[in-house]
Amino acid sequence: MSLGMLRVMVRSLGLTAALAALMLVPSCKKDEPPAATEPPADPLRQSAVDRCAAGIERAVARTTYEQAMGTYYRECSDIYTRQACRDAWRTGADNPTAAGPVIADACRKAYCPELTSTPLELCAPDFSVTSPRFDAAWAQFFGVVLEREGGESLTPSLLTLLVRLAALKAQAAALSSAEPPPSASVAPAGSPPPAPSASALATSAPSAAPAKKPPVTTKH
């Protein structure tokens, strides 16, 4: 699948910025100056990358978008060596559909002071995560940080996850549109029973007048 097709898919399905960024990772190297280099990957860092790769495989196997994103956020959080960013990824696993801007804000505060040699829109002092430019800015930033943290090898797996998330979004939309609207004649669960009719009350209620006794006959 080409990067252009992935761009169209992300825009049409509204995938989270964290994964929308993945399609731009290869192009970041062409358009942006190289990020500040880090020491060679140590065993702990390699372990984090391996855990993320295994976690992505589990995320691809999930049956809902929320489950897949939650697994991805949780299992890939250890890649990020800056604690504030790492903690935001872990917390995002509990509410994945709303985690994108929260993660972006925490990670830019953690990494931007060390990326001053790289012109990143997300690192601009006046940039807001509510900006219409957020997805593009996060994509650029994410690509630089992923490379910095030694996670470049994850790009093919992450693109597979992106395609899976697109399928889950489409599946959820199809199921939602196929559900029939609730019938007005069916009372919702937990609603009180309908009130009895006036005629039913009349036939079941006891009479207020005392019952007449049969006449007593006497013998002469």
C-alpha positions as CSV (number, residue, x, y, z in Angstrom):
1,M,0.0,0.0,0.0
2,S,1.4,3.4,-1.0
3,L,1.9,6.3,1.5
4,G,-0.6,8.3,-0.6
5,M,-3.3,5.6,-0.1
6,L,-2.6,5.6,3.7
7,R,-3.0,9.3,3.9
8,V,-6.4,9.1,2.2
9,M,-7.4,6.3,4.6
10,V,-6.4,8.2,7.7
11,R,-8.3,11.3,6.6
12,S,-11.5,9.4,5.7
13,L,-11.6,7.2,8.8
14,G,-10.4,9.7,11.4
15,L,-7.7,7.5,12.9
16,T,-5.8,8.8,15.9
17,A,-2.9,11.1,15.3
18,A,-0.5,8.7,16.9
19,L,-1.0,6.2,14.1
20,A,-1.8,8.7,11.4
21,A,1.8,9.8,11.9
22,L,3.2,6.5,11.0
23,M,2.6,6.9,7.3
24,L,4.9,10.0,7.3
25,V,7.8,8.4,9.2
26,P,9.7,7.4,6.0
27,S,9.2,10.9,4.5
28,C,10.5,12.6,7.6
29,K,14.0,11.5,6.8
30,K,13.8,13.2,3.4
31,D,12.2,16.5,4.5
32,E,13.7,17.1,7.9
33,P,17.2,17.4,9.3
34,P,18.4,14.4,11.2
35,A,17.4,14.3,14.9
36,A,20.1,14.5,17.6
37,T,21.8,11.1,17.8
38,E,21.5,8.9,20.8
39,P,24.0,6.3,22.0
40,P,23.7,2.8,20.5
41,A,20.6,0.9,21.7
42,D,21.2,-0.8,25.0
43,P,19.5,-4.1,26.0
44,L,16.7,-2.3,27.9
45,R,15.9,-0.2,24.9
46,Q,15.9,-3.2,22.6
47,S,13.7,-5.0,25.1
48,A,11.2,-2.2,24.9
49,V,11.2,-2.3,21.1
50,D,10.7,-6.1,21.1
51,R,7.8,-5.7,23.6
52,C,6.2,-3.1,21.4
53,A,6.5,-5.4,18.3
54,A,4.8,-8.2,20.2
55,G,2.2,-5.9,21.5
56,I,1.4,-4.7,18.0
57,E,0.8,-8.3,17.0
58,R,-1.7,-8.6,19.8
59,A,-3.3,-5.3,18.9
60,V,-3.8,-6.4,15.3
61,A,-5.7,-9.5,16.7
62,R,-8.1,-7.4,18.8
63,T,-11.7,-7.2,17.6
64,T,-12.5,-3.5,18.3
65,Y,-10.8,-0.2,17.6
66,E,-10.7,0.7,21.3
67,Q,-9.1,-2.7,22.3
68,A,-6.5,-2.4,19.6
69,M,-5.5,1.1,20.4
70,G,-5.4,0.4,24.2
71,T,-3.1,-2.6,23.6
72,Y,-0.9,-0.5,21.3
73,Y,-0.6,2.4,23.8
74,R,0.2,0.1,26.7
75,E,2.6,-2.3,25.1
76,C,4.6,0.4,23.3
77,S,4.9,3.0,26.1
78,D,8.3,1.8,27.2
79,I,9.9,2.9,24.0
80,Y,9.8,6.5,25.2
81,T,12.7,7.1,27.6
82,R,11.3,10.4,28.9
83,Q,9.0,9.6,31.8
84,A,6.3,12.2,31.2
85,C,5.8,10.9,27.7
86,R,5.9,7.3,28.7
87,D,3.4,7.8,31.5
88,A,1.0,9.6,29.1
89,W,1.1,6.6,26.7
90,R,0.3,4.2,29.6
91,T,-2.5,6.4,30.8
92,G,-3.8,6.7,27.2
93,A,-4.5,2.9,27.2
94,D,-7.4,3.5,29.6
95,N,-9.2,5.9,27.2
96,P,-7.6,5.4,23.8
97,T,-10.1,7.3,21.7
98,A,-9.3,10.6,23.5
99,A,-5.6,10.0,24.3
100,G,-4.0,11.6,21.2
101,P,-3.8,15.3,22.2
102,V,-3.0,14.4,25.8
103,I,-0.1,12.2,24.7
104,A,1.1,14.8,22.2
105,D,1.2,17.6,24.8
106,A,3.1,15.5,27.4
107,C,5.6,14.2,24.8
108,R,6.3,17.6,23.3
109,K,7.0,19.0,26.7
110,A,9.4,16.1,27.4
111,Y,11.3,16.0,24.1
112,C,11.1,19.5,22.5
113,P,13.8,21.0,24.7
114,E,16.2,18.4,23.3
115,L,15.2,18.8,19.7
116,T,16.0,22.5,19.2
117,S,18.1,21.7,16.2
118,T,15.2,20.2,14.4
119,P,12.4,22.6,13.2
120,L,9.3,20.9,14.5
121,E,5.9,22.6,14.3
122,L,4.7,20.8,17.4
123,C,7.6,22.3,19.4
124,A,6.6,25.9,18.6
125,P,5.9,27.8,21.9
126,D,2.5,29.0,20.6
127,F,1.4,25.7,19.0
128,S,-2.0,24.4,20.4
129,V,-3.0,20.7,20.3
130,T,-6.4,21.9,19.3
131,S,-5.0,23.5,16.1
132,P,-6.3,22.2,12.7
133,R,-2.6,21.5,12.0
134,F,-2.3,19.1,14.9
135,D,-2.3,15.8,12.9
136,A,0.4,17.0,10.6
137,A,2.5,18.5,13.4
138,W,2.3,15.4,15.5
139,A,3.2,13.2,12.5
140,Q,6.4,15.1,12.0
141,F,7.3,15.0,15.7
142,F,6.4,11.3,16.1
143,G,8.6,10.3,13.2
144,V,11.6,12.1,14.7
145,V,11.1,10.8,18.2
146,L,10.5,7.2,17.0
147,E,13.8,7.3,15.1
148,R,15.6,8.9,18.1
149,E,14.4,6.1,20.4
150,G,15.5,3.4,18.1
151,G,12.0,2.3,17.0
152,E,12.5,2.6,13.2
153,S,12.3,-1.1,12.8
154,L,8.7,-1.0,14.0
155,T,7.4,1.0,11.1
156,P,6.2,-2.0,9.0
157,S,4.4,-3.5,12.0
158,L,2.8,-0.1,12.8
159,L,1.6,0.3,9.2
160,T,0.0,-3.1,9.5
161,L,-1.7,-1.9,12.6
162,L,-2.9,1.2,10.9
163,V,-4.6,-0.9,8.2
164,R,-6.2,-3.1,10.8
165,L,-7.5,0.0,12.7
166,A,-9.0,1.2,9.4
167,A,-10.8,-2.1,9.0
168,L,-12.1,-2.0,12.6
169,K,-13.4,1.6,12.1
170,A,-15.2,0.5,8.9
171,Q,-16.6,-2.6,10.6
172,A,-18.0,-0.5,13.5
173,A,-19.6,2.0,11.1
174,A,-21.2,-0.8,9.1
175,L,-22.7,-2.4,12.3
176,S,-23.9,0.9,13.6
177,S,-25.7,1.7,10.3
178,A,-27.3,-1.8,10.1
179,E,-28.9,-1.7,13.5
180,P,-32.7,-1.0,13.2
181,P,-34.0,2.0,15.2
182,P,-35.8,1.1,18.4
183,S,-39.5,0.4,18.0
184,A,-41.9,2.9,19.6
185,S,-44.2,0.0,20.5
186,V,-41.6,-1.8,22.6
187,A,-41.2,-0.4,26.1
188,P,-37.6,0.2,27.1
189,A,-36.1,-2.0,29.7
190,G,-36.8,-0.9,33.3
191,S,-39.9,1.1,32.3
192,P,-43.0,0.8,34.5
193,P,-45.9,-1.4,33.2
194,P,-48.7,0.4,31.4
195,A,-51.5,1.7,33.5
196,P,-54.7,-0.4,33.4
197,S,-57.6,0.9,31.4
198,A,-60.7,2.4,33.1
199,S,-62.8,-0.5,32.1
200,A,-60.3,-2.9,33.6
201,L,-60.4,-1.0,36.8
202,A,-64.2,-1.0,36.8
203,T,-64.4,-4.7,36.4
204,S,-61.7,-5.5,39.0
205,A,-62.4,-3.0,41.7
206,P,-64.7,-4.0,44.6
207,S,-68.0,-2.2,44.8
208,A,-68.3,0.6,47.4
209,A,-72.0,-0.3,48.1
210,P,-72.7,-3.1,50.7
211,A,-74.0,-6.3,49.2
212,K,-77.8,-6.8,49.5
213,K,-78.9,-9.6,51.7
214,P,-81.6,-12.0,50.4
215,P,-85.1,-11.4,51.9
216,V,-85.9,-13.5,54.9
217,T,-89.2,-15.4,54.8
218,T,-91.1,-16.4,57.9
219,K,-93.4,-19.3,58.3
220,H,-97.0,-18.7,59.6
